[in-house]
Amino acid sequence: MDHTPSRIFTLGPEGTFSDQAAQRLRARQGGEALPIEYTRTIPEVLARTEAEGRALGVVPIENSVAGTVTQAQDYIVQHRLSIIWEINIHVRFSLLSRAPLDTVQVYYSHPQAFDQCSEYLAASLPQGRVEFSNSNTESGQRLLEQPEGAQAAAIVPLDFGEEHPALLVAKDIQNYQNNTTRFVVVRRTTADESYDFSRNKTSLLVEPNEDRPGLLHELLSVFHRHELNLCRLESRPAKVTPWTYVFYLDFNNNPQSAACIKDLQGLPHRIHLLGSYDLLD
């Protein structure tokens, strides 16, 4: 089977943080010959990646301030996809406005940017009403479509703001200056999928067979026994049955990773391996 990537799907339009991650991946995969196609939503990225067998998808999975991008996490599981790389992008925001801030009535923002810039927004735009967009670049484009003097503003990527100095009000408005987003690179899972535990990290999903006392201790004790460091643990609604939950776990691999997975698979729970992968510099 030919595993040469056919294209990269990511959240558009061009200039998003997702695009920055996709550009970094393309440079690693051979350069300009590999096309990048932009979608309007994260679910579309993942659906199209699964549908086209040799495509790669790039989606945000976690932010260092706002936490998990639940839409990406849940949809990776719903599709036949495996994580093969992760990419870290330093995320910086600017504010553009067509009017003085104390007169702004509406501002455009991606939901993640809204969370990551909450302190600045509370102090500088308390009277403003947020309208959410599909991407940070789309927020800027919506503002540019407004006439001069419109009581509107937008949270945009730093470089987008620098391209429009006449509208630039503030730079680096994120709550934390080390604000970073983890992106994952996914491809369609093959019928004979294997996982290389010599890579840095493994992600998996655990669907418990029942809710009972000691369940989480039972799971965590397996990782403790094999001296594996959990770098992320999150419970999420199982969706099929109300008030039941599944667990997403990331751990740093060591020589006992395969044995740990085997022991987990011996428990009366469903274990879904989502990928073993390295950080793409």
N, C-alpha and C positions, 0 to 999 in steps of 0.2 A: 504493500500500500504506500502511495506517495504521501509523505507527511510535510512536503514543502508548503508553507502557508500561501493561500490564494489571495487573501486580503485581511485587513484589520477593521473590525467594527468598533466604534466608540461613540460616546455621547457628543453630539455637535451643538452648535456649528463650530467651524474652525476657530481655534483660539481658546477653547475651554481647557480646564486643568486636565480633563480626560484626554483631550487632544495632545497636551504636553506629554502625558504618559505614553500615548500611542506613538508619538514621534520618537520617543526614546526607544520604544520596542522596535519600531521600524529600522532605526539606525543599527540595532543589534542584529536584526534579521536580514540585512542586506541592502537597506537604503531605499531610494526613491522608486525602485521597480515594484515595490510592494504597496498597493494602493490602500488608502485609508478611506472608509466610508462612514459618514456621520449619520446618526439617528437622532430622533427627538426625545427618546426615553431610554432608561436603563433596561427595562424588560425587552424592548425591541433589540438592543444590542445582543442580549443573551439568546433570544429566540432565533435571530438571524445567524448567530454563530453556530448554534446547534444545527440549523437547517442546512448550512453550507459546510460540509464535512471538513474541509481543509482551512476554514477561516479561523482567525483568532479574535477574541473579544477582550476589550479592556474596560473595566468598570471600577469605580471607587467602592471599597468594602469597609473602610474604617477611617475615622478622623481622630486625631490626637486630642481634640477638644470635645467635639459633638458625639463621638462614639461611633457605633456601627451604622453603616448605611443598610438598613434592614431590607429595603427593596432589593438590593443587589444580592445580599446574603440569601434571602428566601428564594429568589428566582434561580440562582445557581443550582439549588437543590432540585427545583421543579424541572429543570432541563437536564439532559444528559451531558454534563460538562465537568471537566477536570481543571483544577488550578495548576498552572505550570510555572508561573513566575509571580513575584510581587514587585511593585515599583513604588517608591516613596517620592512624593512631590511636595516641596515647600509651598504652602498656600498663603498668598498675600492678597489683600483686597484694598480697593480704593472706592471712594464715593464720587460719583458724578451727579451734577444737579443743573437744572435749567433755571433755578430760582434761588433766592436766599433760603437757607435751611429753615428758618422759622416760619416760612410761608409754604413749605412743601406739604402737599396734601396726600400724595401717593408716592411710594418708591417701589422699585422692582428688585426682586431678590430671588435667588434659588433658595429652597428651604435650608440646605446645609449652610450656605453663606449667612442666612438670617441667624442661625444658632451660633455660628462662629464669630459674629460681629455684634452680639446682643448688647454688650456693655456700651459700645459707641452709639448704637441705635437708641437705646434708652436715654442717653444723655443728650443726643443731638437731634433726634427726630421723634420726640415723644408724641407729637400730634399727627405724625404721618401714618398712613394706612398701607400695609404691605400687600403687594400683589405678587404672588409666586410665579416664577418662570421655570422652564425646563432645564435651563443651564445658566451659568454666570454670564456667558457671552450674550445669550438671548436677552438677559436683563438690560445690558448696555444697548443692544440693538433696539429694544422697545423704547428706551429713553430717546435715542437718536431720531426715532420716528415722530417724537412729539415736537410741536412748534416752539420756537424761541419764546421764553418767558413762561412756558407751561410750569405749573406748580408740581413738578415731578423730579425724581432722583432715581439713582440705580447703584446697587452694589456690584462692582465689576472686578475682574482680575487686575492686578497691578499694572501689567503691561497694556491692557486695554485702556486703562485710565490715562496712562502716559501718552497714548496715541491721540487723546482728546484733551489737551491742556486747557482749552478755554472753558471746559465744563468741570475740570478737576477741582474738587473741594478739599479732599483729605486723602492721605495715603496711609497704608498699613493700619487699617481700622479694625483688624482682627483682634480678638480678646487677648491672644497670646502670640508673641512674636515668633515662637518656634512651631506655629500651627502647621501640621503636616497631615497629608492624606495618604493612606495606603491604597494603592490600586492593585487589582489582581488581573493576570492574563489567563484566559480560559480557552479551551478548545473542546470539541466534542469528544466525549469518552468513547474509547474503542471497545470492541467486544472482548478483547484479551488484555484490557488495561492492567498495567503493572505499576508499582510505585517504588521509587528509588529513595530509600530511607537514609542514604548517604547525603541527601540534600539537607538544607538547613531546617526546614519547618514542614510539619504535616498538619492538615486541617481535616476534621471529621465531624460528623453529625451523629448523635446518639438519640434514638427514639426509644424511650423506656417502655417495657411491656406493661407496667402498671405504676401507679403512684403509691408509694409506701414509705414508712420510716426507714432511714438508713440507705435509701437508694443512692443519693449523691455520694455518701461515704464509700459505698461499694465501688462506684466508678472511680473515684479519686484515689482509692487505695491501690488500684492497679497501676496507675501512673507513679505513685510513690514507691511501690515495690520495684519498679524498673528504673527508678531515679530519673524520670523524665520531667522536665520543667514545663508546666502549663503557662503559656504566655497570653492566653485569652480563654475565658470561660463565660458563656452567656446562655441564659435560658430564653426561649421564645415560644409563643403559643403554637401548639401543634396544628391548629386550624380545623382539623377534621372533627375533633371532639372538644367542645368548649371547656375551658379551664384545665386542659392538659397541656404539657410542655415538653419541648425537646431541648437538647443541649448542643451548642456549637462549641467546639474546643480546638484551639491551636496549641501545638507543643513543639519544642525544639528537639530535633532528632538526636539520638545517641545510638550506640551499637545494640541497644536492647529494644529499639522501636518496633521491629517486626514481632518480637516475642510479646510485647505489650499489646499490639493489635490482635494477635492470636488469642491472648487471654481475654481481651474485651469481647471478641467474637464468641468466646465460650460462655458468656453471660446471656441471660434470657432477654436480650435487647437487640434492636436492629442497629447495626453499625454501618454507616455510610462513609467511606473514604472519599474526601473531596479533592485530595491532591497532596503531593510532596513537592516542594519547590524551594528555590533560592531567591535572594534579593537580586534584581537586575539593576546594576549600577548605571 
